Amino acid sequence: MDSRNYREAKKKVKKKKGFYQHLIIYTIINTFMFLLIFFSESGSDRFGWLVPMMGWGFGLMMHYLGVFGLPGKDRILSKDWEEREILREMNKMDDRMESRRWREERKIDRLEPEDELELKEFKKLRQEWDDSELV
């Protein structure tokens, strides 16, 4: 095992552990504050705990971003994603060109007169079948 990689991995795990501890403390204290204020006798300031909770929540969100980064950043904003998208678009264009060449070679878009007549007869029969199914 490479000691440098081990140290890097250990640092990351410590940061994650710190975030999870922060999240647990945030949840416990804010639940306690909510219960204490909500069930207290003074009804004038029942929602006073919201302001500190939101401020602390913002700090918790910053802690999350510092540890885990922006969600989806690696999938959407990375160079690898950009390369995959370029290849996907090039494949789509190649498929369209190949399909167009294939149709031109086989003259798929142009029907012979007897094929057109056969197609019209089929469409007529199909319409009759569709009408009979409505009964």
C-alpha positions in Angstrom: 0.0 0.0 0.0 1.3 3.4 -1.0 1.8 5.5 2.1 1.1 8.8 0.3 -2.3 7.5 -1.0 -3.0 6.2 2.5 -2.4 9.6 4.0 -4.6 11.3 1.4 -7.4 8.8 2.0 -7.1 9.2 5.7 -7.4 13.0 5.4 -10.6 12.6 3.3 -12.1 10.2 5.7 -11.3 12.5 8.6 -13.1 15.4 6.8 -16.1 13.3 6.1 -16.2 12.1 9.7 -16.0 15.8 10.8 -18.9 16.7 8.6 -21.1 13.8 9.9 -20.3 14.8 13.5 -21.3 18.4 12.7 -24.6 17.1 11.1 -25.4 15.0 14.1 -24.8 17.8 16.6 -26.8 20.2 14.4 -29.7 17.8 14.4 -29.7 17.1 18.1 -29.3 20.7 19.3 -31.9 22.0 16.9 -34.4 19.3 17.7 -33.9 20.1 21.4 -34.3 23.9 20.8 -37.5 23.3 18.8 -39.0 21.1 21.5 -37.9 23.5 24.3 -39.3 26.6 22.7 -42.4 25.0 21.1 -43.6 23.5 24.4 -42.6 26.4 26.7 -45.2 28.6 28.3 -44.2 31.8 26.6 -46.0 31.8 23.2 -44.6 35.2 22.1 -41.4 34.0 20.5 -42.1 30.4 19.4 -40.1 30.7 16.2 -37.1 32.5 17.6 -35.0 29.4 17.0 -35.4 29.6 13.3 -32.9 32.4 12.7 -29.9 30.7 14.5 -30.9 27.3 12.9 -30.8 28.8 9.4 -27.5 30.5 10.0 -26.0 27.3 11.4 -27.6 25.4 8.5 -25.8 27.7 6.1 -22.5 26.9 7.8 -23.3 23.2 7.7 -24.0 23.5 3.9 -20.6 25.2 3.5 -19.0 22.4 5.4 -20.7 19.9 3.1 -19.4 21.7 0.0 -15.9 21.9 1.5 -15.9 18.1 2.1 -17.8 16.6 -0.8 -17.8 19.4 -3.3 -20.6 20.6 -5.5 -23.0 17.7 -6.2 -22.8 16.5 -9.8 -19.7 18.6 -10.6 -17.7 15.6 -11.6 -20.5 14.3 -13.8 -21.5 17.5 -15.6 -18.7 20.1 -15.5 -15.7 17.9 -15.9 -13.5 17.5 -18.9 -14.4 13.8 -19.1 -18.1 14.7 -19.3 -17.3 17.1 -22.1 -15.4 14.5 -24.1 -18.1 11.9 -23.6 -20.7 14.4 -24.9 -18.6 15.3 -27.9 -18.2 11.6 -28.8 -21.9 11.0 -28.3 -22.8 13.8 -30.7 -20.2 12.6 -33.3 -21.7 9.1 -33.1 -25.2 10.5 -33.7 -24.0 12.4 -36.7 -22.1 9.3 -38.0 -25.3 7.2 -37.6 -27.4 9.8 -39.5 -24.9 9.9 -42.3 -24.7 6.1 -42.5 -28.4 5.8 -42.5 -28.7 8.4 -45.3 -26.0 6.7 -47.4 -27.7 3.3 -46.8 -31.1 4.7 -48.0 -29.5 6.3 -51.0 -27.7 3.1 -52.0 -30.9 1.1 -51.8 -33.2 3.8 -53.1 -35.4 3.5 -50.1 -36.9 7.0 -50.4 -38.0 6.4 -54.0 -40.7 3.8 -54.6 -41.4 2.1 -57.9 -44.9 2.7 -59.4 -46.0 -0.8 -58.6 -44.7 -0.5 -55.0 -46.7 2.7 -54.6 -49.9 1.0 -55.8 -49.2 -1.9 -53.4 -48.7 0.6 -50.5 -51.9 2.4 -51.3 -53.8 -0.9 -51.3 -52.3 -1.8 -48.0 -53.3 1.6 -46.5 -56.8 1.1 -47.8 -57.0 -2.4 -46.2 -55.5 -1.0 -43.0 -58.2 1.7 -42.8 -60.9 -0.9 -43.3 -59.5 -3.0 -40.5 -59.2 0.0 -38.2 -62.9 0.9 -39.0 -64.1 -2.6 -38.3 -62.3 -2.7 -34.9 -64.4 0.2 -33.8 -67.6 -1.8 -33.8 
